[in-house]
């Protein structure tokens, strides 16, 4: 993301003002890179992201996506596997 945003700043495109400190744009960048084509309506600059994305960025975007899915599966499993309401102290 650092590389892509650096190249975008050199072109005069700045990161979204609504995402100061939150980091939500990271998942949006990953989604654009995984999809490999710009969306019709988006809050980030898809064309610039795709223009500056490197092959390693696609690998990182996929790793972020799969790790999120695994985390959600483990969370759901943990919720149903460990019933904490019936514990005795």
Backbone as JSON Lines, residues from 0, in Angstrom:
{"i":0,"aa":"X","n":[0.81,-1.18,0.0],"ca":[0.0,0.0,0.0],"c":[0.87,1.26,0.0]}
{"i":1,"aa":"X","n":[1.98,1.19,0.71],"ca":[2.87,2.35,0.76],"c":[3.36,2.73,-0.63]}
{"i":2,"aa":"X","n":[3.76,1.72,-1.39],"ca":[4.28,1.96,-2.74],"c":[3.2,2.56,-3.64]}
{"i":3,"aa":"X","n":[2.01,1.99,-3.58],"ca":[0.91,2.46,-4.43],"c":[0.55,3.89,-4.08]}
{"i":4,"aa":"X","n":[0.44,4.2,-2.79],"ca":[0.09,5.56,-2.39],"c":[1.21,6.56,-2.71]}
{"i":5,"aa":"X","n":[2.46,6.12,-2.63],"ca":[3.57,7.0,-3.0],"c":[3.48,7.37,-4.47]}
{"i":6,"aa":"X","n":[3.25,6.38,-5.31],"ca":[3.13,6.63,-6.75],"c":[1.91,7.49,-7.06]}
{"i":7,"aa":"X","n":[0.81,7.27,-6.34],"ca":[-0.39,8.07,-6.56],"c":[-0.15,9.52,-6.15]}
{"i":8,"aa":"X","n":[0.58,9.75,-5.05],"ca":[0.89,11.12,-4.62],"c":[1.77,11.83,-5.64]}
{"i":9,"aa":"X","n":[2.71,11.08,-6.25],"ca":[3.55,11.67,-7.3],"c":[2.71,12.13,-8.48]}
{"i":10,"aa":"X","n":[1.61,11.44,-8.72],"ca":[0.7,11.79,-9.82],"c":[-0.29,12.89,-9.41]}
{"i":11,"aa":"X","n":[-0.33,13.2,-8.1],"ca":[-1.24,14.23,-7.62],"c":[-2.53,13.69,-7.05]}
{"i":12,"aa":"X","n":[-2.61,12.38,-6.85],"ca":[-3.8,11.75,-6.28],"c":[-3.48,11.42,-4.82]}
{"i":13,"aa":"X","n":[-4.29,11.95,-3.91],"ca":[-4.05,11.72,-2.48],"c":[-5.04,10.72,-1.93]}
{"i":14,"aa":"X","n":[-4.67,10.1,-0.79],"ca":[-5.55,9.12,-0.17],"c":[-6.84,9.81,0.3]}
{"i":15,"aa":"X","n":[-7.9,9.04,0.44],"ca":[-9.19,9.62,0.83],"c":[-9.12,10.31,2.19]}
{"i":16,"aa":"X","n":[-9.73,11.48,2.3],"ca":[-9.72,12.23,3.55],"c":[-10.57,11.56,4.63]}
{"i":17,"aa":"X","n":[-11.57,10.8,4.25],"ca":[-12.46,10.17,5.22],"c":[-11.79,9.02,5.97]}
{"i":18,"aa":"X","n":[-10.62,8.59,5.53],"ca":[-9.96,7.42,6.12],"c":[-8.72,7.81,6.93]}
{"i":19,"aa":"X","n":[-8.69,8.95,7.51],"ca":[-7.52,9.36,8.28],"c":[-7.39,8.53,9.54]}
{"i":20,"aa":"X","n":[-6.41,7.64,9.57],"ca":[-6.11,6.85,10.74],"c":[-6.91,5.56,10.9]}
{"i":21,"aa":"X","n":[-7.93,5.34,10.09],"ca":[-8.76,4.15,10.24],"c":[-8.18,2.93,9.53]}
{"i":22,"aa":"X","n":[-7.69,3.12,8.32],"ca":[-7.12,2.02,7.55],"c":[-8.12,1.2,6.77]}
{"i":23,"aa":"X","n":[-9.33,1.71,6.62],"ca":[-10.35,0.98,5.88],"c":[-9.97,0.86,4.4]}
{"i":24,"aa":"X","n":[-9.24,1.83,3.91],"ca":[-8.87,1.81,2.49],"c":[-7.97,0.63,2.14]}
{"i":25,"aa":"X","n":[-7.3,0.05,3.13],"ca":[-6.43,-1.1,2.88],"c":[-7.23,-2.26,2.3]}
{"i":26,"aa":"X","n":[-8.37,-2.56,2.91],"ca":[-9.2,-3.64,2.4],"c":[-9.8,-3.29,1.05]}
{"i":27,"aa":"X","n":[-10.09,-2.01,0.83],"ca":[-10.62,-1.59,-0.47],"c":[-9.56,-1.72,-1.56]}
{"i":28,"aa":"X","n":[-8.32,-1.35,-1.25],"ca":[-7.22,-1.53,-2.2],"c":[-7.07,-3.01,-2.54]}
{"i":29,"aa":"X","n":[-7.11,-3.86,-1.51],"ca":[-6.97,-5.29,-1.73],"c":[-8.08,-5.84,-2.6]}
{"i":30,"aa":"X","n":[-9.28,-5.36,-2.39],"ca":[-10.42,-5.82,-3.19],"c":[-10.26,-5.42,-4.66]}
{"i":31,"aa":"X","n":[-9.79,-4.2,-4.9],"ca":[-9.57,-3.73,-6.27],"c":[-8.48,-4.55,-6.94]}
{"i":32,"aa":"X","n":[-7.41,-4.81,-6.22],"ca":[-6.28,-5.56,-6.79],"c":[-6.69,-7.0,-7.08]}
{"i":33,"aa":"X","n":[-7.46,-7.62,-6.18],"ca":[-7.92,-8.99,-6.42],"c":[-8.86,-9.07,-7.61]}
{"i":34,"aa":"X","n":[-9.73,-8.06,-7.75],"ca":[-10.72,-8.06,-8.83],"c":[-10.06,-7.79,-10.2]}
{"i":35,"aa":"X","n":[-8.98,-7.03,-10.22],"ca":[-8.2,-6.72,-11.42],"c":[-8.96,-5.9,-12.47]}
{"i":36,"aa":"X","n":[-10.03,-5.24,-12.07],"ca":[-10.7,-4.31,-12.97],"c":[-11.41,-3.26,-12.13]}
{"i":37,"aa":"X","n":[-11.52,-2.04,-12.65],"ca":[-12.14,-0.97,-11.87],"c":[-13.65,-1.16,-11.75]}
{"i":38,"aa":"X","n":[-14.17,-0.75,-10.61],"ca":[-15.62,-0.79,-10.4],"c":[-16.26,0.46,-10.98]}
{"i":39,"aa":"X","n":[-17.55,0.4,-11.24],"ca":[-18.24,1.56,-11.8],"c":[-18.4,2.66,-10.77]}
{"i":40,"aa":"X","n":[-18.68,2.3,-9.53],"ca":[-18.83,3.28,-8.46],"c":[-17.97,2.85,-7.27]}
{"i":41,"aa":"X","n":[-17.05,3.69,-6.88],"ca":[-16.14,3.35,-5.79],"c":[-15.67,4.63,-5.09]}
{"i":42,"aa":"X","n":[-15.17,4.48,-3.87],"ca":[-14.7,5.64,-3.12],"c":[-13.18,5.8,-3.2]}
{"i":43,"aa":"X","n":[-12.5,4.85,-3.82],"ca":[-11.06,4.96,-4.06],"c":[-10.82,4.99,-5.56]}
{"i":44,"aa":"X","n":[-9.65,5.42,-5.97],"ca":[-9.31,5.55,-7.39],"c":[-8.83,4.2,-7.92]}
{"i":45,"aa":"X","n":[-9.75,3.4,-8.44],"ca":[-9.42,2.05,-8.9],"c":[-8.39,2.04,-10.03]}
{"i":46,"aa":"X","n":[-8.53,2.95,-10.97],"ca":[-7.61,2.98,-12.11],"c":[-6.17,3.21,-11.65]}
{"i":47,"aa":"X","n":[-5.98,4.15,-10.74],"ca":[-4.62,4.44,-10.26],"c":[-4.08,3.27,-9.45]}
{"i":48,"aa":"X","n":[-4.92,2.64,-8.66],"ca":[-4.48,1.49,-7.87],"c":[-4.01,0.37,-8.78]}
{"i":49,"aa":"X","n":[-4.8,0.09,-9.8],"ca":[-4.42,-0.98,-10.73],"c":[-3.2,-0.61,-11.56]}
{"i":50,"aa":"X","n":[-3.03,0.66,-11.85],"ca":[-1.88,1.11,-12.64],"c":[-0.57,0.89,-11.88]}
{"i":51,"aa":"X","n":[-0.6,1.09,-10.57],"ca":[0.64,1.01,-9.78],"c":[0.79,-0.29,-9.0]}
{"i":52,"aa":"X","n":[-0.19,-1.17,-9.04],"ca":[-0.1,-2.44,-8.31],"c":[0.94,-3.35,-8.95]}
{"i":53,"aa":"X","n":[1.78,-3.93,-8.12],"ca":[2.8,-4.87,-8.58],"c":[2.3,-6.29,-8.4]}
{"i":54,"aa":"X","n":[2.96,-7.28,-8.99],"ca":[2.55,-8.68,-8.8],"c":[2.54,-9.1,-7.33]}
{"i":55,"aa":"X","n":[3.47,-8.59,-6.54],"ca":[3.5,-8.94,-5.11],"c":[2.27,-8.39,-4.4]}
{"i":56,"aa":"X","n":[1.72,-7.29,-4.88],"ca":[0.52,-6.73,-4.27],"c":[-0.69,-7.65,-4.45]}
{"i":57,"aa":"X","n":[-0.75,-8.35,-5.55],"ca":[-1.82,-9.31,-5.77],"c":[-1.69,-10.47,-4.78]}
{"i":58,"aa":"X","n":[-0.48,-10.92,-4.55],"ca":[-0.24,-12.0,-3.58],"c":[-0.62,-11.54,-2.18]}
{"i":59,"aa":"X","n":[-0.22,-10.32,-1.82],"ca":[-0.55,-9.79,-0.5],"c":[-2.05,-9.58,-0.32]}
{"i":60,"aa":"X","n":[-2.72,-9.14,-1.37],"ca":[-4.18,-8.94,-1.31],"c":[-4.88,-10.28,-1.11]}
{"i":61,"aa":"X","n":[-4.43,-11.3,-1.8],"ca":[-5.03,-12.63,-1.62],"c":[-4.75,-13.17,-0.22]}
{"i":62,"aa":"X","n":[-3.54,-12.96,0.28],"ca":[-3.2,-13.44,1.63],"c":[-4.06,-12.74,2.67]}
{"i":63,"aa":"X","n":[-4.29,-11.43,2.5],"ca":[-5.14,-10.69,3.43],"c":[-6.57,-11.23,3.38]}
{"i":64,"aa":"X","n":[-7.06,-11.5,2.2],"ca":[-8.42,-12.0,2.03],"c":[-8.58,-13.38,2.67]}
{"i":65,"aa":"X","n":[-7.66,-14.3,2.39],"ca":[-7.75,-15.65,2.94],"c":[-7.56,-15.66,4.45]}
{"i":66,"aa":"X","n":[-6.67,-14.82,4.97],"ca":[-6.48,-14.79,6.42],"c":[-7.74,-14.25,7.11]}
{"i":67,"aa":"X","n":[-8.44,-13.32,6.49],"ca":[-9.69,-12.82,7.06],"c":[-10.75,-13.93,7.08]}
{"i":68,"aa":"X","n":[-10.84,-14.68,6.0],"ca":[-11.81,-15.78,5.94],"c":[-11.5,-16.83,7.01]}
{"i":69,"aa":"X","n":[-10.24,-17.19,7.16],"ca":[-9.84,-18.18,8.17],"c":[-10.14,-17.67,9.57]}
{"i":70,"aa":"X","n":[-9.87,-16.38,9.82],"ca":[-10.15,-15.8,11.13],"c":[-11.65,-15.85,11.43]}
{"i":71,"aa":"X","n":[-12.48,-15.56,10.44],"ca":[-13.93,-15.59,10.65],"c":[-14.41,-17.02,10.92]}
{"i":72,"aa":"X","n":[-13.88,-18.0,10.19],"ca":[-14.26,-19.4,10.42],"c":[-13.88,-19.83,11.82]}
{"i":73,"aa":"X","n":[-12.66,-19.48,12.26],"ca":[-12.22,-19.84,13.6],"c":[-13.04,-19.12,14.67]}
{"i":74,"aa":"X","n":[-13.44,-17.91,14.42],"ca":[-14.28,-17.17,15.37],"c":[-15.64,-17.83,15.53]}
{"i":75,"aa":"X","n":[-16.24,-18.2,14.42],"ca":[-17.55,-18.86,14.48],"c":[-17.42,-20.21,15.18]}
{"i":76,"aa":"X","n":[-16.38,-20.95,14.87],"ca":[-16.14,-22.24,15.52],"c":[-15.96,-22.04,17.02]}
{"i":77,"aa":"X","n":[-15.15,-21.08,17.39],"ca":[-14.92,-20.81,18.81],"c":[-16.17,-20.39,19.53]}
{"i":78,"aa":"X","n":[-17.02,-19.65,18.88],"ca":[-18.27,-19.21,19.49],"c":[-19.17,-20.39,19.82]}
{"i":79,"aa":"X","n":[-19.28,-21.32,18.88],"ca":[-20.17,-22.46,19.1],"c":[-19.5,-23.61,19.87]}
{"i":80,"aa":"X","n":[-18.2,-23.73,19.8],"ca":[-17.51,-24.84,20.45],"c":[-17.31,-24.62,21.94]}
{"i":81,"aa":"X","n":[-17.18,-23.39,22.36],"ca":[-16.91,-23.09,23.77],"c":[-18.05,-22.27,24.34]}
{"i":82,"aa":"X","n":[-18.94,-22.94,25.04],"ca":[-20.07,-22.27,25.67],"c":[-19.61,-21.78,27.03]}
{"i":83,"aa":"X","n":[-19.4,-20.5,27.17],"ca":[-18.86,-19.95,28.4],"c":[-19.93,-19.64,29.44]}
{"i":84,"aa":"X","n":[-21.2,-19.73,29.06],"ca":[-22.26,-19.36,30.0],"c":[-22.48,-20.41,31.09]}
{"i":85,"aa":"X","n":[-22.11,-21.66,30.88],"ca":[-22.34,-22.73,31.86],"c":[-21.13,-23.02,32.73]}
{"i":86,"aa":"X","n":[-20.16,-22.18,32.74],"ca":[-18.96,-22.42,33.53],"c":[-19.23,-22.15,35.01]}
{"i":87,"aa":"X","n":[-18.61,-22.96,35.83],"ca":[-18.69,-22.73,37.29],"c":[-17.35,-22.19,37.74]}
{"i":88,"aa":"X","n":[-17.4,-21.34,38.74],"ca":[-16.14,-20.73,39.18],"c":[-15.52,-21.52,40.25]}
